[in-house]
Amino acid sequence: MLKILFVSGVKFGYDLLSYVLEKNWKISAIISYSSDLKKNYSDYVDFDPLAKKFGIMNKKVKKINEEENIEFIKKLNPDLILVMGWSQLLNNDIIKIPKIGIIGSHPTELPKYRGRAPIPWTIIKELKNSALTFFYIQDGVDNGDIVDQKNFEVKKTDDALMIYNKITELGKEMLEKNLSLLKSGKVIRTKQNQDEFIENWPKRNPSDGEINWTSTAYEIDKLIRATTFPYPGAYTFFKNKKIIIWKSTFNQFENFESGKIISVVDGIPTIGTQKGTISFKKISVENGSNESEKNIFSSSDIGMYVGQNEI
């Protein structure tokens, strides 16, 4: 029987782990994010309930490469480490421990696109197709041998949550399939063709979600789709409040002053842009305000401008 260590701190990994455990796969231990890191990861999940349900040790860590954690992994002596949603790069002391290796996941068609924030960048870059890739983690970023890769279509209306859900469903299928192969002794390793590499995507910060009101309605809607849940959301300012926009629609054929509120219907504002108008369909106010989204904008705001932070 394979001795497996599962490493993750986010919903994607939680859902995959839950799936394979329900399919009676045995996991020796879990390493997940310390609760102190919850504020750093918008899709953070506490693995304690799942670990308790299946009687698995869940070691919570802040930095996986600390000596204490390396010693824990050495004592566990796993055949395989699965890293399914973890932003910290593993150092060589960990990489060389498992007998089979460490399999990680990346929601792009490696080796074309490497780096950070792959789901938001997939939308921003307007990719028509992408993939979930399982690969062996080695020194470097997303450059190890490929274990498996499944492609999926990216539709023009897809948002971050839709893509997140697509890769989660693909991930369940791929993980069960490849665990079965490894259990039977079949190890698949396909070298990445470096000639296919296109670009490395940089890290995105919450501040990258601020709406630039010199952009077109199309570009603003794209930003909103790219940064919606499970990410921090696109945002703008209005009446000294930070307004987070989770869902929008746009019209490219009407032109008004950028940032000017054109209408408010049932609390939904329609705002002018450089080209077209955008309507905020789902919004919230930062800092845990209980204010109803229907009360954030009203007809008395027509003619006013968003995007002016006076805080």
C-alpha positions in Angstrom: 0.0 0.0 0.0 1.3 3.5 -0.9 2.2 5.7 2.0 0.9 9.1 0.9 1.3 12.6 2.3 -1.2 15.1 1.1 -0.2 18.8 1.1 -2.8 21.6 0.6 -4.4 24.6 2.2 -7.2 25.5 -0.2 -10.6 24.4 -1.3 -9.3 22.8 -4.5 -7.1 20.4 -2.5 -9.8 19.8 0.2 -12.3 18.8 -2.5 -9.8 16.4 -4.2 -8.8 14.9 -0.9 -12.4 14.4 0.3 -13.1 12.7 -3.0 -10.3 10.1 -2.9 -10.9 9.4 0.8 -14.6 8.7 0.0 -13.2 6.3 -2.6 -11.3 4.5 0.2 -7.8 5.7 -0.7 -5.6 5.8 2.4 -3.7 9.0 3.2 -1.0 8.8 5.9 -1.0 12.4 6.9 -2.0 15.9 5.8 0.1 19.1 5.9 -2.1 22.2 5.6 -1.8 26.0 6.2 -1.8 27.3 9.8 -5.0 29.2 10.6 -2.7 32.3 11.0 -2.4 32.3 7.2 -6.1 32.4 6.5 -6.0 36.1 5.6 -3.4 35.4 2.9 -5.4 32.9 0.9 -8.9 33.8 -0.3 -9.7 30.1 -0.9 -8.2 28.9 2.4 -9.9 25.9 4.0 -9.5 24.3 7.4 -8.6 20.6 6.9 -9.3 19.7 10.5 -12.9 18.4 10.0 -11.9 16.2 7.1 -8.9 14.9 9.0 -11.0 14.2 12.1 -13.7 12.4 10.0 -11.1 10.0 8.5 -8.7 9.7 11.5 -5.8 11.4 9.7 -3.1 13.6 11.3 -3.3 17.1 10.1 -0.1 19.1 10.7 -0.7 22.8 10.3 2.3 24.9 9.2 3.3 28.4 8.4 6.4 27.6 6.4 6.7 24.0 5.0 10.5 24.3 4.6 11.2 24.8 8.3 13.4 22.1 9.8 10.7 20.8 12.1 8.4 20.1 9.1 11.2 18.5 7.1 11.9 16.1 10.0 8.2 15.3 10.3 8.2 14.3 6.6 11.4 12.3 6.9 9.9 10.3 9.9 6.7 9.7 7.9 8.9 8.4 5.0 6.2 8.7 2.4 6.3 6.9 -1.0 4.5 9.8 -2.6 3.7 13.4 -1.7 0.7 15.1 -3.4 0.8 18.9 -3.5 -2.7 20.1 -4.5 -2.9 23.8 -3.8 0.1 25.2 -2.1 1.9 28.5 -2.9 5.2 27.9 -1.1 7.9 26.3 -3.2 9.3 23.1 -1.7 13.1 23.0 -1.1 15.3 20.1 -2.2 15.4 18.6 1.3 11.7 17.8 0.9 11.8 17.0 -2.8 14.3 14.1 -2.3 12.4 12.4 0.5 9.6 10.4 -1.2 10.5 7.3 -3.1 8.2 7.9 -6.1 8.3 11.7 -6.0 6.1 14.7 -5.4 3.2 15.4 -7.7 1.9 18.9 -7.9 -0.9 20.5 -9.9 -1.1 23.6 -12.1 -4.2 24.8 -13.9 -2.6 25.7 -17.2 -1.4 23.8 -20.2 2.2 23.3 -19.1 4.8 24.1 -20.4 3.0 27.0 -22.2 2.2 29.1 -19.1 4.0 29.0 -15.7 3.9 31.1 -12.6 1.3 32.6 -10.3 -2.4 33.3 -10.3 -3.1 31.1 -13.3 -6.9 31.3 -13.2 -7.1 35.1 -13.1 -4.4 35.3 -15.8 -6.3 32.8 -18.0 -9.3 35.1 -18.1 -7.3 38.3 -18.4 -5.2 36.8 -21.3 -8.4 35.7 -22.9 -7.3 32.1 -23.4 -9.9 30.0 -25.3 -8.6 26.7 -23.9 -6.6 25.7 -20.9 -5.7 22.6 -18.9 -5.1 21.1 -15.5 -1.7 19.6 -15.4 -0.2 17.1 -12.8 3.6 17.2 -12.8 6.5 16.1 -10.7 7.8 18.9 -8.5 11.6 19.4 -8.8 14.0 22.4 -8.5 12.5 25.3 -10.5 8.9 26.5 -11.1 6.3 24.3 -12.8 9.0 22.7 -14.9 9.0 19.0 -13.9 8.0 16.0 -15.9 4.3 15.8 -16.7 2.2 13.0 -15.2 -1.2 13.9 -16.7 -2.9 16.8 -18.5 -6.6 17.3 -19.3 -7.8 20.2 -21.4 -10.9 22.2 -21.0 -12.7 25.1 -22.9 -12.6 28.6 -21.5 -15.8 30.4 -22.5 -16.1 34.1 -23.0 -18.4 34.4 -20.0 -16.5 32.1 -17.6 -15.4 33.7 -14.3 -12.8 32.6 -11.8 -15.3 30.4 -9.9 -16.5 28.6 -13.0 -12.9 27.7 -14.0 -12.1 26.8 -10.4 -15.0 24.4 -10.4 -13.9 22.9 -13.8 -10.4 22.1 -12.6 -11.7 20.7 -9.3 -13.9 18.2 -11.2 -11.0 17.4 -13.6 -8.7 17.0 -10.6 -10.8 14.4 -8.9 -10.9 12.3 -12.0 -7.2 12.7 -12.7 -6.1 12.0 -9.1 -8.1 8.8 -8.8 -6.8 7.6 -12.2 -3.1 8.3 -11.5 -3.2 6.9 -7.9 -4.5 3.7 -9.5 -1.7 3.7 -12.0 1.0 4.4 -9.3 -0.5 1.7 -7.1 0.0 -0.8 -9.9 3.6 0.3 -10.4 3.1 2.4 -13.6 5.0 5.6 -13.3 4.3 8.1 -16.1 6.8 10.9 -16.8 6.8 13.0 -19.9 9.5 15.7 -20.3 8.2 19.2 -20.8 9.0 20.5 -24.3 10.7 23.8 -23.4 10.1 25.1 -27.0 6.4 25.3 -26.2 7.0 27.7 -23.3 5.2 31.1 -23.9 5.5 33.1 -20.7 5.7 33.2 -16.9 2.8 34.8 -15.1 3.6 37.1 -12.2 1.9 37.1 -8.8 -1.2 39.2 -8.5 -2.0 41.3 -5.4 -5.4 42.4 -4.1 -4.6 46.0 -5.3 -4.5 44.6 -8.9 -8.3 44.4 -8.6 -8.9 48.1 -8.5 -11.0 49.2 -11.4 -9.3 51.8 -13.8 -12.2 53.9 -15.0 -10.3 54.8 -18.2 -10.8 51.2 -19.3 -13.6 50.0 -21.5 -16.7 48.3 -20.1 -15.4 45.0 -21.7 -12.1 45.3 -19.9 -13.7 46.1 -16.5 -16.1 43.2 -16.8 -13.1 40.9 -17.6 -11.3 42.1 -14.5 -14.4 41.4 -12.4 -14.7 37.9 -13.9 -11.0 37.2 -13.3 -11.0 38.3 -9.6 -14.4 37.2 -8.3 -14.7 34.5 -5.7 -12.7 32.5 -4.6 -10.4 35.5 -5.1 -10.6 38.9 -3.4 -12.8 40.6 -6.0 -12.5 43.7 -8.2 -13.2 47.0 -6.4 -13.9 50.7 -6.7 -14.7 53.5 -4.2 -17.9 55.3 -3.6 -18.9 57.7 -0.7 -15.8 56.7 1.3 -16.6 53.0 1.0 -14.6 50.3 -0.8 -17.2 48.5 -3.0 -16.3 45.0 -4.1 -17.9 43.8 -7.3 -18.5 40.1 -7.7 -20.6 40.0 -10.9 -21.4 42.4 -13.7 -22.8 42.8 -17.2 -21.8 45.3 -19.8 -23.1 47.0 -22.9 -20.5 48.1 -25.5 -22.7 50.3 -27.6 -23.6 53.2 -25.2 -21.0 55.8 -24.3 -21.1 58.0 -21.2 -18.6 59.8 -19.0 -16.2 57.3 -17.4 -17.2 56.5 -13.8 -20.5 58.4 -14.0 -23.6 56.6 -12.5 -26.2 56.6 -15.4 -29.0 54.7 -13.6 -29.8 52.7 -10.5 -32.5 50.0 -10.8 -33.3 47.9 -7.7 -29.9 48.8 -6.2 -28.0 47.8 -9.4 -26.0 50.8 -10.7 -25.1 51.2 -14.4 -21.9 53.2 -14.9 -20.4 54.9 -17.9 -16.9 53.9 -19.2 -14.6 55.0 -22.0 -16.5 52.6 -24.2 -19.8 51.2 -23.1 -21.6 50.9 -19.8 -21.2 48.4 -17.0 -23.8 47.2 -14.4 -22.8 45.8 -11.0 -25.0 42.8 -10.5 -23.5 41.6 -7.2 -21.6 43.8 -4.8 -20.5 44.1 -1.2 -18.8 46.6 1.1 -15.4 45.8 2.6 -14.8 45.4 6.3 -17.7 43.1 7.1 -20.5 45.7 6.7 -23.9 44.1 7.0 -25.3 46.7 4.6 -27.6 45.1 2.0 -26.2 45.3 -1.5 -29.5 46.7 -2.6 -28.9 49.8 -0.3 -25.4 50.6 -1.4 -26.6 52.6 -4.5 -29.9 54.4 -4.9 -31.5 56.7 -7.5 -30.3 59.7 -5.7 -26.7 58.7 -6.7 -27.4 59.2 -10.4 -25.0 61.7 -11.9 -22.3 61.0 -9.2 -19.0 59.4 -9.9 -17.4 56.2 -8.6 -13.7 55.5 -8.2 -12.9 58.6 -6.1 -11.4 57.4 -2.8 -11.7 60.1 -0.1 -10.8 57.8 2.8 
